[in-house]
C-alpha cells in the first residue's frame, strides 16, 4: 500500500491520519532498512568467522567499528538537520524552500564527506594506538586495513544520508530503502567472493562494501536530481548560501559532535572491554549485533516520529506533535517487551551465539551480556523515542546532552569505578550500561516536560 501512495498522501497521513496506523506504515520501510543493515553486519561477521582463527578476525572488525562510526557520525548530524528542517518546511507547505534547503544540505554533506575521508586516513593509526590495539599486532593489522578501505566510502555515505533526509522529511520512507537495500543485497553476494574466493580475508569485507555502494550510486543520484514530485536537488541552488548554511550548522553541530563524541566514547569503551581480553571483545561485538535486531522496531518508529513531529510543528499543530510522541511510545514499549521475552530464554541466546563464536569463554560472556541487554531493552526503546521527538523538533542540543550524559557522564566513569574498586570483572561493563540507560531516560523525561521543544526552527 505504501508503494502506491503519493508524497502528498503521505503528508496527509502525518498531519491528519490515524497515528498508530501511520507510524506503523511509515516506519516499516525504515525497520526493514535497519534490519538489512544489521543483517549485512551479521553476514560480514559470519563470513569472517569462517576464516577466523580463535576469533581474532571477528575481534578485529568489532574493535575498530566505533572508529568508523566516529567519522560517519558527522553525516548522521547532517541527516538529522535535514530531516528536522525540511520536514518543518513540508508541514508548512513550503516545498520550494525545502528544495533549496535540500540543495544546501547536500553540498554540506559532499564537502564535509571529502574532508572526513582525508582526516580519517590520517588519524586511523593514531586512534588505534590510543585504543591500545597496537599491543595486539594481528588485530591492529587487520583492523587498520579494514578501516582504510571502508573510509573510501565515507563521502558516499554522507551524500546518501542527505538524500535519505530529503525523502524522509516528506514521509517517503520507501525510496531510501530501495537504494540502501540494493547495496546491502549486493554486499551479501560480494562478501563470500571477496573474503573466500579471492582469499582477501578481512580486507575483502571492505572491498565488497565499497563496490556495492559504487554500483548503486548513479541510481539514487538520478532520483535526487530529477524526481520533481518530491524534495529534489536544484543545480543553481547548490552554491553555498551563508544564511541557510548558518541555520543548517546550528542544528547539525550538536547532532554531529554528539554522534562523534558518542562514537569516541565507544572507542574508549572498547579499550576497557578489550582490556578484559579478546574473548570479552568478541562477545561484546557479536552480542551487540544480535541485540540490535531486537531494537529495529524502536529505531524505525523513532525515525518516523522525527518527521511526524517536524511536519506537525511546521504546520503549527503542536497538540498532534505531542500525540505522535505518546502513540509512538506505546507502540515501542509494547514491541520492546515482546523483544525482551524473545531474547531472554537461554536456548534462544545460546543457539544464536554459537553461530558466530567458537571459543567457549567468548560464548559464555556473550550469553551473559545478552541477558543484561534483554532486561534493558524497554529503556533503550524509550531512549529512541526521546531522540525521535527532539530530532523532529530540531532540538539537537537535547539529543547531544542525553548522549553525552549516558556515555561520558555515567557509563565510562562507572566502568572505571567497577574495574578498579570491585570484583565484578567484565560484568561491571554490563551493570554500567543498565545504570546509564536508567538515568538518561530520566533526563529525557525532564527535557520533554520542561524543555520547550514545541517551537519552529525554520
HELIX and SHEET records of a PDB file:
HELIX    1   1 UNK A    2  UNK A    4  5                                   3    
HELIX    2   2 UNK A    7  UNK A   16  1                                  10    
HELIX    3   3 UNK A   19  UNK A   51  1                                  33    
HELIX    4   4 UNK A   56  UNK A   91  1                                  36    
HELIX    5   5 UNK A   95  UNK A  130  1                                  36    
HELIX    6   6 UNK A  133  UNK A  135  5                                   3    
HELIX    7   7 UNK A  137  UNK A  150  1                                  14    
HELIX    8   8 UNK A  151  UNK A  153  5                                   3    
HELIX    9   9 UNK A  154  UNK A  169  1                                  16    
HELIX   10  10 UNK A  174  UNK A  192  1                                  19    
HELIX   11  11 UNK A  193  UNK A  197  3                                   5    
HELIX   12  12 UNK A  202  UNK A  226  1                                  25    
HELIX   13  13 UNK A  235  UNK A  237  5                                   3    
HELIX   14  14 UNK A  242  UNK A  275  1                                  34    
HELIX   15  15 UNK A  278  UNK A  294  1                                  17    
HELIX   16  16 UNK A  296  UNK A  314  1                                  19    
HELIX   17  17 UNK A  318  UNK A  344  1                                  27    
HELIX   18  18 UNK A  346  UNK A  353  1                                   8    
HELIX   19  19 UNK A  360  UNK A  393  1                                  34    
HELIX   20  20 UNK A  396  UNK A  404  1                                   9    
HELIX   21  21 UNK A  405  UNK A  411  3                                   7    
HELIX   22  22 UNK A  412  UNK A  421  1                                  10    
HELIX   23  23 UNK A  427  UNK A  450  1                                  24    
END                                                                             
